[in-house]
């Protein structure tokens, strides 16, 4: 810092500067006159923006849901047309055979 930065200029004090600033701001504020329907206009704009935001969000959710359903249907539709190993009926049939210990008493085995 230099000596010039710390010394106040001649003829100004912090109180005088504050007073002049207050007077200037008061004069500026006194010259501003709001429109009679400013609140109604601002509220209408806010409601329009809110409504637009909700519509956009609803459309976005609907599009994401529709894309997810279409992808799911596409994946399910891409399954192979042949029945596969599990449901072909050509397996060993181990699930139909019963173990000897699971037979009811008095039944005969094969």
C-alpha positions in Angstrom: 0.0 0.0 0.0 1.2 3.5 -0.7 0.7 6.6 1.3 -1.8 7.9 -1.3 -4.0 4.8 -0.7 -4.4 5.3 3.0 -5.1 9.0 3.1 -8.6 10.2 2.4 -9.1 12.9 -0.3 -9.6 16.4 0.8 -13.2 17.5 1.6 -14.7 14.0 1.8 -15.4 12.0 4.9 -17.1 8.6 5.3 -20.2 10.2 6.8 -20.5 12.7 3.9 -20.0 10.0 1.3 -22.6 7.8 3.0 -25.1 10.7 3.1 -24.6 11.6 -0.5 -25.0 8.0 -1.5 -28.3 7.7 0.5 -29.6 10.9 -1.1 -28.7 9.7 -4.6 -30.4 6.3 -4.0 -33.5 8.0 -2.5 -33.8 10.2 -5.6 -33.4 7.2 -7.9 -36.0 5.2 -6.0 -38.4 8.2 -6.0 -38.2 8.4 -9.8 -39.2 4.7 -10.2 -42.9 4.1 -10.5 -44.2 0.6 -10.8 -46.9 -0.3 -13.4 -50.3 -0.7 -11.8 -50.6 -4.3 -12.8 -47.0 -5.3 -12.2 -47.8 -8.0 -9.6 -50.4 -9.6 -11.8 -48.1 -9.6 -14.8 -45.2 -11.1 -12.8 -47.5 -13.7 -11.3 -48.9 -14.7 -14.7 -45.4 -15.1 -16.1 -44.4 -17.2 -13.2 -47.5 -19.4 -13.5 -46.9 -19.8 -17.3 -43.3 -20.9 -16.6 -44.4 -23.3 -13.9 -47.0 -24.8 -16.2 -44.5 -25.1 -19.0 -42.0 -26.8 -16.7 -44.6 -29.3 -15.6 -45.8 -30.1 -19.1 -42.2 -30.6 -20.3 -41.5 -32.8 -17.3 -44.6 -34.9 -17.9 -43.7 -35.3 -21.6 -40.2 -36.3 -20.7 -41.4 -38.9 -18.3 -43.8 -40.3 -20.8 -41.1 -40.5 -23.5 -38.7 -42.3 -21.1 -41.4 -44.7 -20.1 -42.4 -45.4 -23.7 -38.8 -46.0 -24.8 -38.3 -48.4 -21.8 -41.4 -50.3 -22.8 -40.4 -50.5 -26.4 -36.9 -51.7 -25.5 -38.4 -54.3 -23.2 -40.7 -55.5 -25.9 -37.9 -55.6 -28.5 -35.7 -57.6 -26.2 -38.5 -60.1 -25.4 -39.3 -60.4 -29.1 -35.7 -61.3 -30.0 -35.8 -64.6 -28.1 -35.0 -67.6 -30.2 -37.9 -69.3 -31.9 -36.7 -72.9 -31.1 -38.0 -74.2 -27.8 -34.6 -74.6 -26.3 -33.1 -77.2 -24.0 -35.2 -76.6 -21.0 -38.6 -77.0 -22.6 -37.8 -79.4 -25.4 -38.8 -82.6 -23.6 -35.6 -84.4 -24.8 -33.9 -84.2 -21.5 -33.0 -87.2 -19.3 -36.2 -86.9 -17.3 -34.5 -86.9 -13.9 -37.3 -84.8 -12.4 -39.9 -87.5 -13.1 -38.0 -90.3 -11.5 -38.4 -90.7 -7.8 -35.7 -91.7 -5.5 -36.0 -95.0 -3.6 -36.3 -93.3 -0.3 -39.2 -91.1 -1.5 -41.5 -94.1 -2.4 -44.4 -94.8 -0.1 -44.1 -97.9 2.0 -45.3 -101.1 0.4 -44.7 -99.9 -3.2 -42.4 -101.9 -5.5 -39.6 -100.4 -7.5 -39.0 -100.9 -11.3 
